[in-house]
């Protein structure tokens, strides 16, 4: 699945403007950043309620396809600007994290590899 397909299926909004339409290789949801750093993989869609600079740092470090903020939680302008600088796609969705996981799985996105 590509990021554009995820946006179309979920009704999410891209907060970071124009983007390279990346392929999503796998998905993961977690709010503990150190745990995500240990489990993260390139081209991953990461669902988190966290919306701060460290999220952008982790997503950039591990080359995630996108970060999805569920439940239309607010993301401040400086976070969006930093994500744009780092070429990180931030999506905002009205759906819950659970609904987003179900949607990703139903459309062929595998969970991140265990390891």
Buried (B, 14 or more C-beta within 10 A) or exposed (E): BEBEBBBEBBEBBBBBEEBEEBEBBBBBBBEEBEEBEEBBBEBBBBBBEBBBEEBBBBBBEBBBBBBBBBEEEEBEEEBBEBBBEEEBBBBBBEBEBEBBBEBBEEBEBEBBEEE
